[in-house]
Amino acid sequence: MDLAPILRPSSIAIVGASPRSFIGRVALENSRALGYQGRLYPVNPKYPEIAGLSAAPTLSALPEAPDVVLVQLGTDRILEAVRDGVAVGARSFVIPGAGYTDSGPAALELAAELRTLASERGIAVVGTNCMGFVDLVTGAAPYIGTVPMHVRRGRVGVVAQSGAIVEAFVNNGGRVPLSTIISCGSEAGTGLAEYLAFFAADERTDAVLAFVEGFGDPTGFLTAARALAEAGKPLAVCKVGRSSAAQAGIVAHSGKLAGNARVGAAAIRQAGAILCADLDELTTIGEIFGAGRTRMGRRAHIVTNSGGEANLLSDLAEDVGIELPPLSEAGVAGLAATWPNFDARNPMDPWGTDDYRAIYPRALEALADEPGDLLVVSLDQQTTCGSYELQLGRDLASYLAGEASRTKKTPVFLSPSSQDPSPELLNYCLTERIPLLRGAWTALDALAKVARRTEWAGDGRVTASGPPIPLPELAAVGPLDEYASLGIVDRYGIPTPRRATAGDAEAAVEVADRIGYPVVLKGVAHGVSHKTELGLVRVGLGSPEEVRRAATTVAENAARAGLDVTFLVAEHVRAELELIAGFRRDDQFGVAVLVGLGGIWAEHFDQVAVRIGRIGPDEARRMLDDTIVGRMLRTARAGAIPDDGIVAAIIGLAALGDDHPEIAEVDLNPILVGRERTVAVDALVVRADAPPADIGTGSPTLEPALERATREVMNP
């Protein structure tokens, strides 16, 4: 559905408008205050006039079918009003009420009825349980909160499933310049995906911010997010629901399932969006987008007024991935010619070396001439600062604007404290399109994430798919054992050890002789994944006699556990590092691929990264860098360990999951990574139609790793 006539309407009817209540008149007052030039129709049979406008008793009494109907009635009267609107030709409805908290099961029943009506009659429904929307392009504001006069028109769109988040942006003093801001609530008819698609096509919107509790239409979200990326419009998303308490609250609040947090985060990032940790960071990125600066990078040169603050910024920059290039010899020499005792470095603290009007312009000039991306002034600015300090801030902003204009670098004014700066400084920075950011950590982390998105844009992270590779092992009856599982992953290019099965001890010796010593002997039984704990694994067997003794011991341990085992004999692989990899099929986003630190400590350290769907080598390497694994491979003693084998394994797993929906899970633990080769020495493949008992034993390490969503996933 084309949402432009809805979000940019020519006429608005307010059913339930009233001169006596704030809610009943605020939408009229908002639209008038914002200069809305369309027609406003209050509808209420009790009053002939409301807020100076003639009121109609019913929708059918209006002179035209309104573009938007704002329904401000009790839950039990909403559906009738919507049907009346449909009957007169209205195509869209904003429904603030019918929250589950106030209406209970009746709210869910109403939402279901509205979805059916929307589907049958092709109407749009904003809400239920929402604040409405504010369109600063036309001034239309069917919105049930006050729209203050300091709200600022611009080119950043906002959509939030929480009304309070929308209020936060409307009331934040104009920090983010807005085009259209939408509170979509419970999405009874029109959802997040449709709003993002609107922004992707909207000529008045250049960037989008989204606050997401749950994905009602995961596929639609990914499609719309990619449309934004293809249009060159950055998207930043704050996705809540990492904790069990938050997930329970989301279900109670909006009737959605939060979905697996790690998988959702992976989907957001792979769609080309920036993942924000909290509302402060979402707002800060909105300020960066709102400045309309297109050249973003991570190389920053910073000037401040404090050595301690410079050190703080150096620490934080390293934490978040902002690079601070050292000054060139020419840059140092140029400043030393006038101030021989000045310690010229990046970050730079010229304070006290000379009158600031003499040294700060020269310092910024020197930094601006260095190769880099960002030119940053860091200076604490609060409305409570003294007059001298406020003048210092205004002057430094002026020097910054001049040097940024001369060199085309992206200027940033950073106030390390999180307080509001003076209105004069704010207005100057707005005029000069300088992002004025509050809070050192939040500002630097936001800049790093915007730069990272710029670096990753259009790098072909999704690989083309060929025909699925046939897997004859899947034709077998019953659960797949380790031998069959290794055969399946081997067909998808995942390196596996030389191996064979054996029925008894002598057959095991024959296999070992053929493979070459040392070998590993395992007792393989259907549905058993924790073989080591049951005494079914023996490693480092260096002779036929050791193989015979190991086979006897494994058989005895299996008998005590009531298991009927087959022997699996494989080459003994030595390596530098143990990793875990695998996938499971997420209910919302499909194949979720995981890689991370493996072995017996996999669950304890929780060092894993997740992506969805098919991926290419660049994204596979980024997965390694999202955890400690990438650094371990690069900085190992005796030189870096090649990552080609584990990258091939990640790509193969993603392709296997994408090609074969009949597979629910794959667990590779451990994958042994060495200097000469990488080998998945243990594998377990679980069919999608496996009974719950088999799935429950299928991925003892993969499942907890996917389910445990920590804050680190928000700051990769």
Buried (B, 14 or more C-beta within 10 A) or exposed (E): BEBEBBBBBBBBBBBBBBBEEEBBBBBBBBBBBBEBEBBBBBBBEEBEEBBEBEBBEEBEEBEEBBBBBBBBBEBEBBBEBBEBBBEBEBBBBBBBBBBBEEBEEBBBBBBEBBBEBBEEEEBBBBBBBBBBBBBBBBBBBBBBBBBEEEBBEBBBBBBBBBBEBBBBBBBBEBBBBBBBBBBBBBBBBBBBBBBBBBBBBBEBBBBBBBBBBBBBBBEBBBBBBBBBBEBEBBBBBBBBBBBEEBBEBBBEBBBBBBBBBBBBBBBBBBBBBBBBBEBBBBBBBBBBBBBBBEEBBBBBBBBBBBEEBBEBBBEBBEEBBBBBBEBEEEBBEBBEEEBEEBEBBBBBBBBEBBEBEEBBBBBBBBBBBBEBBBBBBBBBBBEEBEEEBBEBBBBBBEBBBBBBEEBEBBBBBBBBEBEBBBEBBBEBBBEBBBBBBBBBBBBBBBBBBBBBBBEBEEEEBEBEEEEEBEBEBBEEEEBBBBBBBBBBBBBBBBBBBBBBBBEEBEBBBBBBEEBEBBBBBBBBBBBBBEBEEBBBBBBEBEEBEBBBBBBEBBBEBBEEBEBEBBBBBBBBBEBBBBBBBBBBBBEBBBBBBBBBBBBEEBBEBBBBBBBBBBBBBBBBBBBBBBBEBBEBBEEBEEEEBBBEBBBBBBBBBBBBBBBBEEBBBBBBBBBBBBEEBBBBBBBBBBBEEBEEEBBBBBBBBBBEBBEBBEEEBBBB
